[in-house]
């Protein structure tokens, strides 16, 4: 018996696993196989889903999803990290605009929108995608695609959001990129009586709603070299944003953004009055820079 024990211990050591793992037999192998099949079906349509979203989609325990995905080698695509600030923005002095996201937490939609843009290298040039996200519902409420990143890019994304929502937010949050401190952008917000909000420089996590969206957006968009032309690229970008809004499970919401929005009461008018009459609104308004 001692010889067998020594042999098992040596084998476990050589394989880099515990002795108990050599004796492990799943209690419900058929059940695990069935769940594995369901997980694979989810990941075919949603290839970036990790165990959290898989568990939500299948309404199963996350630890169970983790265990089965690990056992069968089911992995989502890797995540990307934060995007660095552009060199020309690093040399610009800080604005005096407050970061409203550090002051209040919106309880309804259309209180705070946040904006940003990302870039894609396609057919020997950059293409830019600017978006506006509702901080409460996490829905992309407006977007614009162009081959430049002037203030016109973000203004058009903001205008698209206003058109789609049929209203404006009370605050619009962004980083301190040159496009978001330009006179054209500030004038657009002022025209709609929207109060600006800025992250501190070199602090991308202060606009984490947009950063998180773009990390996953580019991941799920995939290799854009596969597209036959610019038209196909643009059409797919629109489809990807609609997928994010309407179908993709947001881990913080446990459901897609549009589903979350439809299940929540809409009381923007009452909340707007409360925010506008608050000291925070007055402080922010006096610090607007045009």
QUIHURA-V191056 format. One record per residue. SS is DSSP state (alpha for helix, beta for strand, coil for the rest). OMEGA is omega in degrees with one decimal (999 if undefined). NEAR is the number of other ideal C-beta (glycine too) atoms within 12 Angstrom. Layout:
# QUIHURA-V191056
SS|OMEGA|NEAR ; SS|OMEGA|NEAR
This chain:
# QUIHURA-V191056
coil|179.1|7 ; alpha|-179.7|8 ; alpha|-179.7|9 ; alpha|-179.8|12 ; alpha|179.3|13 ; alpha|-179.8|13 ; alpha|179.3|15 ; alpha|179.2|21 ; alpha|179.8|18 ; alpha|179.6|14 ; alpha|179.5|18 ; alpha|179.3|19 ; alpha|-179.3|15 ; alpha|-179.8|12 ; alpha|179.7|13 ; coil|179.6|10 ; coil|178.4|15 ; coil|177.4|14 ; alpha|-177.8|20 ; alpha|-178.4|11 ; alpha|179.9|16 ; alpha|-178.7|20 ; alpha|-173.8|12 ; coil|171.7|14 ; coil|-179.8|10 ; coil|-178.5|18 ; coil|-179.1|9 ; coil|-176.6|14 ; alpha|-179.0|15 ; alpha|177.7|11 ; alpha|178.0|16 ; alpha|178.7|24 ; alpha|179.7|16 ; alpha|179.1|17 ; alpha|177.7|32 ; alpha|179.6|29 ; alpha|179.1|18 ; alpha|178.6|25 ; alpha|180.0|36 ; alpha|178.4|23 ; alpha|177.9|18 ; alpha|-174.3|32 ; alpha|174.4|28 ; alpha|-179.0|15 ; alpha|-177.7|18 ; coil|-168.1|28 ; coil|179.6|24 ; coil|-178.9|31 ; coil|170.7|34 ; coil|-174.6|29 ; alpha|-179.2|29 ; alpha|-178.7|25 ; alpha|177.0|34 ; alpha|-179.6|39 ; alpha|178.6|27 ; alpha|-177.8|26 ; alpha|-177.3|30 ; alpha|-176.6|28 ; coil|175.9|17 ; coil|178.2|26 ; coil|-177.4|16 ; alpha|-180.0|21 ; alpha|177.6|14 ; alpha|178.1|25 ; alpha|178.4|32 ; alpha|-176.8|21 ; alpha|-176.7|25 ; alpha|178.2|33 ; alpha|178.2|31 ; alpha|-177.4|18 ; alpha|-177.2|21 ; coil|176.2|21 ; coil|179.5|12 ; coil|-175.8|28 ; coil|173.5|20 ; coil|174.7|23 ; coil|-176.6|20 ; coil|178.8|13 ; coil|175.0|19 ; coil|178.5|20 ; coil|-179.9|14 ; coil|176.1|21 ; coil|-178.7|25 ; coil|175.7|13 ; coil|178.8|24 ; coil|-177.3|22 ; alpha|-177.6|11 ; alpha|177.6|13 ; alpha|-179.3|27 ; alpha|-176.4|16 ; coil|-178.7|13 ; coil|179.8|21 ; coil|179.6|11 ; coil|170.9|20 ; coil|178.9|28 ; coil|-179.9|18 ; coil|-178.0|33 ; coil|173.9|30 ; coil|-174.9|33 ; alpha|-179.9|36 ; alpha|176.4|34 ; alpha|-176.8|21 ; coil|-176.5|21 ; coil|174.6|28 ; coil|-176.9|16 ; coil|180.0|32 ; coil|179.2|21 ; coil|-179.8|29 ; coil|176.9|36 ; coil|171.3|38 ; coil|178.1|42 ; beta|166.8|45 ; beta|176.2|48 ; beta|-177.3|48 ; beta|175.2|51 ; beta|174.1|44 ; beta|177.0|45 ; beta|-177.4|37 ; beta|178.5|25 ; beta|178.3|30 ; beta|-177.2|16 ; beta|179.1|27 ; coil|172.6|17 ; coil|174.9|9 ; beta|178.1|15 ; beta|171.4|19 ; beta|-172.0|29 ; beta|178.3|31 ; beta|177.1|40 ; beta|-178.5|42 ; beta|171.1|43 ; beta|-177.5|49 ; beta|173.8|45 ; beta|-173.6|43 ; coil|-179.0|38 ; coil|-175.8|35 ; coil|-176.0|38 ; coil|178.4|38 ; coil|170.9|38 ; beta|-172.8|45 ; beta|177.9|40 ; beta|179.2|37 ; beta|177.3|40 ; beta|-178.7|35 ; beta|-179.8|32 ; beta|177.4|28 ; coil|175.9|22 ; coil|177.3|19 ; coil|173.9|32 ; coil|178.5|22 ; alpha|178.8|29 ; alpha|-179.9|22 ; alpha|-176.0|37 ; alpha|176.6|44 ; alpha|179.2|34 ; alpha|176.7|31 ; alpha|177.6|41 ; alpha|179.3|44 ; alpha|178.1|28 ; alpha|178.6|27 ; alpha|178.6|36 ; alpha|179.5|25 ; alpha|-178.1|17 ; alpha|-176.5|26 ; alpha|-177.7|27 ; coil|-179.6|13 ; coil|177.5|24 ; coil|176.0|32 ; coil|172.7|41 ; coil|179.3|39 ; beta|172.8|45 ; beta|-175.3|46 ; beta|177.6|42 ; beta|171.3|50 ; coil|-178.2|44 ; coil|174.9|36 ; coil|-175.2|37 ; alpha|-179.0|27 ; alpha|-175.6|35 ; alpha|173.3|43 ; alpha|-179.2|30 ; coil|178.4|27 ; alpha|-178.5|18 ; alpha|179.7|23 ; alpha|-179.9|39 ; alpha|179.8|29 ; alpha|178.4|18 ; alpha|177.8|32 ; alpha|-179.1|40 ; alpha|-180.0|19 ; alpha|-179.3|17 ; coil|-179.5|25 ; coil|177.9|20 ; coil|-177.8|38 ; beta|179.3|38 ; beta|175.9|43 ; beta|-177.9|42 ; beta|166.5|39 ; coil|171.4|35 ; coil|-179.1|23 ; coil|179.5|25 ; coil|179.9|22 ; coil|-175.6|19 ; alpha|179.9|29 ; alpha|178.0|20 ; alpha|170.2|27 ; alpha|-172.5|41 ; alpha|179.9|25 ; alpha|179.7|38 ; alpha|179.8|42 ; alpha|179.5|32 ; alpha|179.5|30 ; alpha|-176.0|41 ; alpha|176.5|39 ; alpha|-178.9|26 ; alpha|-179.4|35 ; alpha|-178.5|38 ; alpha|177.3|28 ; alpha|-174.7|26 ; alpha|175.2|30 ; alpha|175.3|34 ; coil|-177.4|19 ; coil|-175.3|15 ; alpha|176.3|26 ; alpha|-178.8|15 ; alpha|-176.1|12 ; coil|-177.2|21 ; coil|-179.0|13 ; coil|-177.7|14 ; alpha|179.7|20 ; alpha|179.7|15 ; alpha|177.0|17 ; alpha|-177.9|28 ; alpha|178.9|25 ; alpha|-179.3|17 ; alpha|176.4|28 ; alpha|177.2|35 ; alpha|-179.9|23 ; alpha|-179.0|20 ; alpha|177.8|33 ; alpha|177.3|39 ; alpha|176.8|21 ; alpha|178.5|26 ; alpha|-177.0|37 ; alpha|-166.1|34 ; alpha|-173.2|21 ; coil|-172.8|23 ; coil|179.4|36 ; coil|174.9|33 ; beta|-172.7|34 ; coil|179.3|24 ; coil|-177.8|20 ; coil|-174.7|27 ; coil|-179.5|19 ; beta|176.2|26 ; coil|-177.7|29 ; alpha|-178.2|35 ; alpha|176.6|28 ; alpha|177.6|21 ; alpha|-179.1|26 ; alpha|-177.5|27 ; alpha|-178.4|17 ; coil|-177.7|15 ; coil|178.8|23 ; coil|-179.7|15 ; coil|-176.8|22 ; coil|-174.4|18 ; alpha|-175.8|29 ; alpha|-179.5|17 ; alpha|-178.6|15 ; alpha|-179.8|27 ; alpha|179.5|28 ; alpha|-179.8|15 ; alpha|-179.1|20 ; alpha|-177.1|32 ; alpha|-179.1|23 ; coil|-178.3|14 ; coil|177.2|21 ; alpha|-178.9|15 ; alpha|-179.4|27 ; alpha|-179.8|29 ; alpha|178.9|15 ; alpha|-178.5|20 ; alpha|-176.5|34 ; alpha|-178.0|26 ; alpha|-178.1|15 ; coil|179.2|21 ; coil|179.1|30 ; coil|-179.3|25 ; coil|999|17
